[in-house]
């Protein structure tokens, strides 16, 4: 588990700076204690890109490099395309497509989202996770600010691989959407990503975070997670059930794959009865 003390302050590159003789930094889009994101002009391609700069622990550089390069080969509507990465002695840079649209947190702050829209965003992100998990890539830090709402695609997941190493200086805490086992320092697998997505959908529906669960819930307790219907009465049962299962305290009580969560969030024809939510 990372803490704010694990990161040295990151010196902010100045807008206008030329990086690698190729990228001209322009507007700074986001900033934290360990990372910053800029819009930049790629002088080779003549297009704007998103350029994220991180200050990584040396022990994590190879893992982040491996995940970023693996994502380079994945083309999926619901994953922000990665163009590559490069590094120097002090910084690690990730180049990605620049997405025109707000993140989920900003969208929720602007106006409430309907249950259908939240389900559509969640299904898209779950399908993106399915593609990444098949390649053995975990996101590790799903939260609303990493879910981008583009004009033509409702839900694109950003910050793969390097997620978790750029801690925000303000706003929602970096671990607020982490699974209980992650917070407890226990091993985590793909089901921790599903927890982060489920909790992000809970936030999108309610505009708040629920009380924290214990990672070692007594076995006799109900295998249930967070239900947005406790705060918003209009949430349909099927969506309530899907989010509750995705955010169960124990990984064994969650969906066993991102594909199963995507199925639970899929639209059904009018007049059709939805099957009960199942983990597998």
C-alpha positions in Angstrom: 0.0 0.0 0.0 1.3 3.4 -1.0 1.2 6.4 1.3 1.8 10.1 0.5 5.2 9.8 2.3 6.3 7.3 -0.4 6.4 10.1 -3.0 8.9 13.0 -3.3 7.4 16.3 -4.5 7.4 16.4 -8.3 8.9 19.5 -9.9 6.3 20.9 -12.3 7.4 21.0 -15.9 6.5 24.5 -17.2 4.0 24.9 -20.0 5.8 25.5 -23.3 8.6 23.1 -22.3 9.8 20.8 -25.1 10.1 17.2 -24.0 12.2 14.7 -25.8 12.5 17.2 -28.7 9.0 16.2 -29.7 6.3 17.1 -27.2 5.5 20.8 -26.6 3.6 21.1 -23.2 0.6 23.3 -23.2 -2.2 23.3 -20.7 -1.8 21.4 -17.4 -4.9 19.3 -17.0 -4.4 17.7 -13.6 -1.8 17.8 -10.8 -1.0 15.9 -7.6 2.0 15.3 -5.4 3.4 12.5 -7.5 2.1 13.1 -11.0 0.9 15.7 -13.5 -1.0 15.5 -16.7 -0.6 17.9 -19.6 -2.1 18.5 -23.0 0.8 18.5 -25.4 1.4 19.0 -29.1 3.2 16.0 -30.7 5.4 17.8 -33.2 6.0 14.6 -35.1 2.3 13.8 -35.7 0.9 17.3 -35.5 -1.8 16.3 -33.0 -2.5 17.0 -29.4 -1.9 14.2 -26.9 -2.1 13.7 -23.1 1.3 13.5 -21.5 1.4 12.2 -17.9 4.6 12.6 -15.9 5.2 10.6 -12.8 7.9 10.3 -10.2 8.0 6.5 -9.6 9.8 4.5 -7.0 12.7 2.8 -8.8 11.3 -0.7 -7.8 8.1 0.0 -9.7 9.5 1.4 -13.0 9.9 -2.0 -14.7 6.3 -3.1 -13.7 4.8 0.2 -14.9 6.8 0.0 -18.2 5.7 -3.5 -18.8 2.0 -2.7 -18.2 2.1 0.4 -20.3 3.7 -1.4 -23.2 1.3 -4.3 -23.0 -1.6 -1.8 -23.2 0.0 -0.4 -26.3 -1.2 -3.5 -28.1 -4.8 -3.3 -26.8 -7.4 -1.5 -29.0 -10.7 -1.2 -27.1 -13.4 1.5 -27.2 -13.5 1.8 -23.5 -9.7 2.1 -22.8 -7.9 5.3 -23.5 -5.3 4.4 -26.2 -1.7 4.4 -25.0 0.9 5.7 -27.5 4.0 4.8 -25.5 6.2 5.8 -22.7 9.7 7.1 -22.0 11.8 8.0 -19.0 14.8 9.8 -17.6 16.6 9.6 -14.3 14.0 11.6 -12.4 10.7 11.2 -14.4 8.6 8.6 -16.1 6.3 9.8 -19.0 3.3 8.1 -20.5 1.8 9.3 -23.8 -1.9 8.7 -24.4 -4.7 10.0 -26.6 -6.2 13.3 -25.4 -9.9 12.7 -24.7 -12.4 15.5 -25.2 -14.8 15.2 -22.3 -15.0 15.4 -18.5 -14.2 12.6 -16.0 -17.0 10.9 -14.1 -16.4 12.9 -11.0 -16.7 16.2 -12.9 -19.8 14.9 -14.7 -21.5 14.0 -11.4 -20.7 17.4 -10.0 -22.2 19.1 -13.0 -25.5 17.2 -12.9 -26.9 13.9 -11.6 -26.6 10.9 -13.8 -29.6 8.6 -14.5 -29.5 4.9 -13.6 -29.4 3.9 -17.3 -26.5 6.2 -18.0 -24.5 4.9 -15.0 -25.2 1.3 -16.1 -24.0 2.1 -19.6 -20.8 3.7 -18.4 -20.2 0.8 -16.0 -20.8 -1.8 -18.6 -18.3 -0.1 -21.0 -15.6 0.1 -18.3 -16.3 -3.5 -17.4 -15.8 -4.6 -21.0 -12.5 -2.6 -21.1 -11.4 -4.3 -17.9 -12.3 -7.7 -19.4 -9.9 -7.0 -22.3 -7.1 -5.9 -20.0 -7.6 -8.7 -17.5 -7.3 -11.3 -20.3 -3.8 -9.9 -20.9 -3.0 -10.1 -17.2 -3.1 -6.4 -16.7 -4.8 -4.9 -13.6 -5.7 -1.3 -13.3 -5.1 -1.1 -9.5 -6.8 2.2 -8.9 -10.2 2.6 -10.5 -12.0 5.8 -9.4 -14.3 8.4 -11.0 -11.4 10.7 -12.0 -10.0 7.8 -14.1 -13.2 7.2 -16.0 -13.5 9.7 -18.8 -16.8 10.6 -20.5 -16.1 11.2 -24.2 -18.7 12.6 -26.5 -18.8 9.5 -28.6 -18.0 6.9 -26.0 -19.7 6.8 -22.6 -16.9 5.7 -20.4 -13.2 5.2 -21.2 -10.8 4.0 -18.6 -7.5 6.0 -18.2 -4.4 5.6 -16.1 -3.7 1.9 -16.5 -0.4 0.6 -15.2 0.8 3.9 -13.7 -2.4 4.2 -11.6 -1.8 4.7 -7.9 1.5 6.5 -8.3 0.2 9.9 -8.8 -1.6 10.8 -5.6 -4.0 13.8 -5.8 -3.2 16.8 -3.7 -6.8 17.8 -3.3 -10.3 16.3 -3.7 -11.2 12.6 -3.2 -8.5 10.7 -1.4 -6.3 8.3 -3.4 -7.5 5.2 -1.6 -11.2 6.0 -1.2 -12.2 3.6 -3.9 -9.7 0.9 -3.0 -11.0 -2.6 -2.2 -10.9 -3.7 1.5 -8.1 -6.2 0.9 -6.0 -3.5 -0.7 -6.4 -1.2 2.3 -5.5 -4.1 4.6 -2.3 -4.8 2.7 -3.5 -8.2 1.4 -2.9 -9.6 -2.1 -5.4 -8.3 -4.6 -6.5 -9.6 -8.0 -8.9 -8.6 -10.8 -11.8 -8.5 -8.3 -10.2 -5.5 -6.6 -10.7 -3.6 -9.9 -14.4 -4.7 -10.0 -14.7 -3.3 -6.5 -13.3 0.1 -7.6 -15.7 0.2 -10.5 -18.7 -0.8 -8.4 -17.9 1.9 -5.9 -17.4 4.5 -8.7 -20.9 3.6 -10.0 -22.2 4.0 -6.4 -20.7 7.4 -6.3 -22.1 8.3 -9.7 -25.6 7.5 -8.5 -25.4 9.0 -5.0 -22.7 11.7 -5.2 -21.2 10.3 -2.0 -19.1 7.5 -0.6 -20.6 4.9 1.8 -19.1 3.9 5.2 -16.1 1.6 4.9 -16.3 -2.2 5.2 -14.0 -4.4 7.1 -11.7 -6.7 5.0 -12.4 -9.6 7.4 -16.2 -9.5 7.6 -17.5 -12.4 9.8 -18.4 -15.4 7.6 -22.0 -15.4 9.0 -22.7 -11.9 7.7 -24.7 -11.4 4.5 -22.4 -11.4 1.4 -23.5 -7.9 0.4 -21.7 -4.8 -0.5 -22.9 -1.2 -0.9 -26.4 -0.5 -2.1 -27.0 2.9 -3.7 -30.8 2.4 -3.1 -30.2 3.2 0.6 -29.6 6.8 -0.5 -31.4 7.1 -3.9 -34.8 5.3 -3.9 -35.2 5.4 -7.7 -32.2 3.0 -8.4 -33.7 -0.1 -10.0 -33.2 -3.4 -8.2 -31.0 -5.0 -10.9 -28.5 -2.1 -10.8 -28.6 -2.0 -7.0 -27.9 -5.8 -6.9 -25.0 -5.5 -9.4 -23.3 -2.7 -7.5 -23.8 -4.5 -4.2 -22.2 -7.7 -5.5 -19.3 -5.8 -7.1 -18.6 -4.1 -3.8 -18.9 -7.1 -1.5 -16.3 -7.0 1.3 -14.8 -10.3 0.5 -13.5 -11.0 -3.1 -15.2 -14.4 -3.1 -18.6 -12.7 -2.9 -18.0 -10.5 -5.9 -18.4 -11.2 -9.6 -15.7 -13.6 -10.6 -14.9 -11.6 -13.8 -15.4 -8.3 -15.4 -17.4 -10.0 -18.1 -19.9 -11.1 -15.6 -20.3 -7.6 -14.3 -20.7 -6.3 -17.8 -23.5 -8.8 -18.4 -25.3 -7.7 -15.2 -25.2 -4.1 -16.4 -26.3 -4.8 -20.0 -29.6 -3.4 -21.2 -32.4 -5.8 -21.9 -35.4 -5.5 -24.3 -38.5 -3.8 -22.9 -40.9 -6.2 -21.3 -38.1 -8.8 -20.7 -37.5 -10.0 -17.1 -33.9 -9.7 -16.0 -32.3 -12.8 -14.7 -31.0 -12.7 -11.1 -27.5 -11.4 -10.7 -24.9 -14.2 -10.4 -21.2 -14.1 -9.6 -20.4 -16.8 -12.2 
